């Protein structure tokens, strides 16, 4: 047996308002005797005076008969379903890879600044230029992979991002230590 307190969870506030009651009133019926009979004329198709503009699609899909703009070289197959948007897992994965590349950029910057203070026989301008280049490399790799592989499959994009993670590890930062 349910209590009124239990029933409160199944109702919306104001459900018992009498002004909201629609009721079961039958619709008024009209008899054929009370209405005047009107003869219907046959319908003619409307002739537009000016051709109507076709609706504009936000993301038009190429028709099957239209050639696609993607050039297919020998050995490649055109996959129509490969440009699907990323799902939630893909977006979280992209975010994690982006955070990794950002940490790598900071690691390269810190390592370059430490190498500048070690007294290497390299001009300091060269060390600073190489430090800036090394710090920008992970960011450039990430943006380039995302921009240039839009039509690729998701696993191919992640493969290139993982290759970038392996190639761009800030080894000087790791070899010098965090507080060397």
Secondary structure in CASP SS format (residue, H / E / C, confidence):
PFRMAT SS
TARGET T0000
AUTHOR 0000-0000-0000
METHOD secondary structure of the structure
MODEL  1
X C 1.00
X C 1.00
X C 1.00
X H 1.00
X H 1.00
X H 1.00
X H 1.00
X H 1.00
X C 1.00
X C 1.00
X C 1.00
X C 1.00
X C 1.00
X C 1.00
X C 1.00
X C 1.00
X C 1.00
X H 1.00
X H 1.00
X H 1.00
X C 1.00
X C 1.00
X C 1.00
X C 1.00
X C 1.00
X C 1.00
X C 1.00
X C 1.00
X C 1.00
X C 1.00
X C 1.00
X C 1.00
X C 1.00
X C 1.00
X C 1.00
X C 1.00
X C 1.00
X C 1.00
X C 1.00
X C 1.00
X C 1.00
X C 1.00
X C 1.00
X C 1.00
X C 1.00
X C 1.00
X C 1.00
X C 1.00
X C 1.00
X C 1.00
X C 1.00
X C 1.00
X C 1.00
X C 1.00
X C 1.00
X C 1.00
X C 1.00
X C 1.00
X C 1.00
X C 1.00
X C 1.00
X C 1.00
X C 1.00
X C 1.00
X C 1.00
X C 1.00
X C 1.00
X C 1.00
X C 1.00
X C 1.00
X C 1.00
X C 1.00
X C 1.00
X C 1.00
X C 1.00
X C 1.00
X C 1.00
X C 1.00
X C 1.00
X H 1.00
X H 1.00
X H 1.00
X H 1.00
X C 1.00
X C 1.00
X C 1.00
X C 1.00
X H 1.00
X H 1.00
X H 1.00
X H 1.00
X H 1.00
X H 1.00
X H 1.00
X H 1.00
X H 1.00
X H 1.00
X H 1.00
X H 1.00
X H 1.00
X H 1.00
X H 1.00
X H 1.00
X H 1.00
X H 1.00
X H 1.00
X H 1.00
X H 1.00
X H 1.00
X H 1.00
X H 1.00
X H 1.00
X H 1.00
X H 1.00
X H 1.00
X H 1.00
X C 1.00
X C 1.00
X C 1.00
X C 1.00
X C 1.00
X C 1.00
X C 1.00
X H 1.00
X H 1.00
X H 1.00
X H 1.00
X H 1.00
X H 1.00
X H 1.00
X H 1.00
X H 1.00
X H 1.00
X H 1.00
X H 1.00
X H 1.00
X H 1.00
X H 1.00
X H 1.00
X H 1.00
X H 1.00
X H 1.00
X H 1.00
X H 1.00
X H 1.00
X H 1.00
X H 1.00
X H 1.00
X C 1.00
X C 1.00
X C 1.00
X C 1.00
X C 1.00
X H 1.00
X H 1.00
X H 1.00
X H 1.00
X H 1.00
X H 1.00
X H 1.00
X H 1.00
X H 1.00
X H 1.00
X H 1.00
X H 1.00
X H 1.00
X H 1.00
X C 1.00
X C 1.00
X C 1.00
X H 1.00
X H 1.00
X H 1.00
X H 1.00
X H 1.00
X H 1.00
X C 1.00
X C 1.00
X C 1.00
X C 1.00
END
